């Protein structure tokens, strides 16, 4: 009888322990699933946010491009303007500093603007295809701003005469696989515009 009672107690303890262990395991699994679901949701949210940001920047780039064209071609008094000088500045990887060659090119642009009444300048920043769009828009803007700052400080060109835009990596002139392709895309394009009658050769 004692053996039966002892066996009954042991079975009861064993079943209780199994039940506790099963509950513990189930809880651990539930916690793990909750953490996994949370991470999946977080990653999914980040992906959605990044995609939305890229789409927003693409749209903004198109809008800025249209506005720049309007400023040059459609704004009152600019509809007959023509390009009377153009130049291109190159940059090192992830750089926005102006080297000696870049300064010489900008000196030509500044002199042309000084010599030509009513002239304006379009400064467009570009990057290579490396890196995310958001960063490249910013880098292109830094490059264009460097050129604008130089013209303002060195040549006294009024800010109202300078139109600046960044295209980031949206308008490459060379494929990355092409020899020196990335280097060719790291640039600022400078164009001096003026009415036809003020075109000085």
C-alpha positions as CSV (number, residue, x, y, z in Angstrom):
1,X,0.0,0.0,0.0
2,X,2.8,2.3,0.9
3,X,4.5,1.6,-2.4
4,X,1.4,2.4,-4.3
5,X,1.0,5.7,-2.4
6,X,4.6,6.6,-3.0
7,X,4.3,5.7,-6.7
8,X,1.2,7.8,-6.9
9,X,3.0,10.8,-5.3
10,X,5.9,10.4,-7.6
11,X,3.7,10.2,-10.7
12,X,1.8,13.3,-9.4
13,X,5.1,15.2,-8.9
14,X,6.4,14.1,-12.3
15,X,3.2,15.2,-14.1
16,X,3.3,18.5,-12.2
17,X,6.9,19.0,-13.2
18,X,6.1,18.2,-16.8
19,X,3.3,20.6,-16.7
20,X,5.4,23.4,-15.3
21,X,8.2,22.6,-17.8
22,X,5.7,22.6,-20.7
23,X,4.3,25.9,-19.5
24,X,7.8,27.3,-19.3
25,X,8.8,26.1,-22.8
26,X,5.5,27.5,-24.2
27,X,6.2,30.8,-22.6
28,X,9.7,30.9,-24.0
29,X,8.5,30.1,-27.5
30,X,5.8,32.8,-27.2
31,X,8.4,35.3,-26.1
32,X,10.7,34.3,-28.9
33,X,8.0,34.6,-31.5
34,X,7.0,38.0,-30.1
35,X,10.6,39.3,-30.3
36,X,10.9,37.9,-33.9
37,X,7.6,39.5,-34.9
38,X,8.7,42.7,-33.4
39,X,12.0,42.6,-35.3
40,X,10.3,41.7,-38.6
41,X,7.9,44.6,-38.1
42,X,10.7,46.9,-37.4
43,X,12.7,45.9,-40.4
44,X,9.6,46.0,-42.6
45,X,8.9,49.5,-41.4
46,X,12.4,50.6,-42.1
47,X,12.3,49.2,-45.6
48,X,9.0,50.8,-46.3
49,X,10.3,54.1,-44.9
50,X,13.4,54.0,-47.1
51,X,11.5,53.1,-50.2
52,X,9.1,56.0,-49.5
53,X,12.0,58.4,-48.9
54,X,13.7,57.4,-52.2
55,X,10.4,57.8,-54.0
56,X,9.9,61.2,-52.4
57,X,13.4,62.3,-53.4
58,X,12.9,61.1,-56.9
59,X,9.8,63.2,-57.2
60,X,11.6,66.2,-55.6
61,X,14.4,65.8,-58.1
62,X,12.0,66.0,-61.0
63,X,10.2,69.0,-59.5
64,X,13.5,70.8,-58.9
65,X,14.6,70.1,-62.5
66,X,11.4,71.5,-63.8
67,X,11.7,74.6,-61.6
68,X,15.3,75.2,-62.7
69,X,14.2,75.0,-66.4
70,X,11.4,77.4,-65.6
71,X,13.7,79.8,-63.9
72,X,16.0,79.9,-66.9
73,X,13.5,79.6,-69.7
74,X,10.1,80.9,-68.5
75,X,10.6,83.4,-65.7
76,X,9.9,87.0,-66.7
77,X,12.8,88.4,-68.6
78,X,14.6,85.0,-69.0
79,X,12.6,83.5,-71.8
80,X,15.2,84.5,-74.5
81,X,18.3,83.7,-72.5
82,X,20.9,81.5,-74.1
83,X,24.0,79.7,-72.8
84,X,27.0,81.9,-73.5
85,X,29.6,79.9,-71.5
86,X,29.7,76.5,-69.9
87,X,32.3,74.5,-67.9
88,X,32.6,71.4,-65.8
89,X,34.3,70.9,-62.4
90,X,35.5,67.4,-61.3
91,X,35.6,66.1,-57.7
92,X,37.3,63.3,-55.9
93,X,35.4,60.4,-54.4
94,X,33.0,61.7,-51.6
95,X,34.6,65.1,-51.9
96,X,33.1,68.6,-52.3
97,X,36.3,70.7,-52.1
98,X,37.4,72.9,-55.0
99,X,40.9,72.2,-56.3
100,X,43.1,74.6,-58.3
101,X,41.7,73.4,-61.6
102,X,38.1,73.9,-60.4
103,X,38.9,77.4,-59.2
104,X,40.3,78.3,-62.6
105,X,37.2,77.1,-64.3
106,X,35.0,79.1,-61.9
107,X,37.3,82.2,-62.4
108,X,36.4,82.0,-66.1
109,X,32.7,81.8,-65.2
110,X,33.0,84.7,-62.8
111,X,34.8,86.8,-65.3
112,X,32.2,86.1,-68.0
113,X,29.4,87.1,-65.6
114,X,31.3,90.3,-64.7
115,X,31.7,91.2,-68.3
116,X,28.2,90.3,-69.3
117,X,25.3,92.4,-68.0
118,X,22.1,90.7,-66.9
119,X,23.8,87.3,-67.0
120,X,22.9,84.5,-64.6
121,X,24.5,81.2,-63.7
122,X,23.1,77.7,-63.4
123,X,25.1,75.4,-61.1
124,X,24.2,71.7,-61.1
125,X,25.8,69.2,-58.7
126,X,26.2,65.5,-59.7
127,X,27.6,62.4,-58.1
128,X,28.7,58.9,-59.1
129,X,26.4,55.9,-58.7
130,X,28.0,54.7,-55.4
131,X,25.9,55.0,-52.2
132,X,22.2,55.7,-51.5
133,X,20.2,58.4,-53.3
134,X,19.6,60.4,-50.1
135,X,23.3,60.8,-49.4
136,X,24.1,61.6,-53.1
137,X,21.5,64.4,-53.3
138,X,23.2,66.0,-50.3
139,X,26.7,65.5,-51.7
140,X,25.6,67.0,-55.1
141,X,24.2,70.0,-53.2
142,X,27.5,70.4,-51.3
143,X,29.4,70.4,-54.5
144,X,27.1,73.0,-56.2
145,X,27.1,75.1,-53.0
146,X,30.9,75.1,-53.0
147,X,30.9,76.6,-56.5
148,X,28.3,79.1,-55.7
149,X,30.2,80.2,-52.5
150,X,33.4,80.6,-54.5
151,X,31.7,82.8,-57.2
152,X,30.1,84.9,-54.5
153,X,33.2,85.4,-52.4
154,X,35.9,85.6,-55.1
155,X,34.0,87.4,-57.8
156,X,31.2,89.2,-55.9
157,X,28.4,87.6,-57.9
158,X,25.1,88.3,-56.3
159,X,23.2,85.3,-54.9
160,X,20.1,86.3,-56.9
161,X,22.1,85.6,-60.1
162,X,22.9,82.1,-59.2
163,X,20.6,79.1,-59.5
164,X,21.7,75.9,-57.7
165,X,20.4,72.4,-57.9
166,X,21.6,68.9,-57.0
167,X,20.7,65.9,-59.2
168,X,22.6,63.4,-57.1
169,X,23.2,60.3,-59.2
170,X,20.2,60.8,-61.4
171,X,22.0,62.1,-64.5
172,X,25.1,60.1,-65.1
173,X,27.2,60.9,-68.2
174,X,29.1,57.6,-68.1
175,X,28.4,54.1,-67.0
176,X,30.2,53.0,-63.8
177,X,31.8,50.0,-65.7
178,X,33.2,52.4,-68.3
179,X,36.8,53.3,-67.7
180,X,36.8,56.3,-65.3
181,X,33.0,56.3,-65.4
182,X,32.5,57.1,-61.7
183,X,35.1,59.9,-61.9
184,X,33.3,61.5,-64.9
185,X,30.0,61.5,-63.0
186,X,31.5,63.3,-59.9
187,X,31.0,66.8,-61.3
188,X,29.4,70.2,-61.2
189,X,28.2,71.7,-64.5
190,X,28.3,75.5,-64.7
191,X,26.4,77.4,-67.3
192,X,26.3,81.2,-67.8
193,X,23.1,82.4,-69.4
194,X,22.4,85.9,-70.9
195,X,20.1,87.6,-73.4
196,X,21.3,87.2,-77.0
197,X,22.3,90.8,-77.4
198,X,24.8,90.6,-74.5
199,X,26.6,87.5,-75.9
200,X,30.3,88.4,-75.7
201,X,32.7,86.1,-77.7
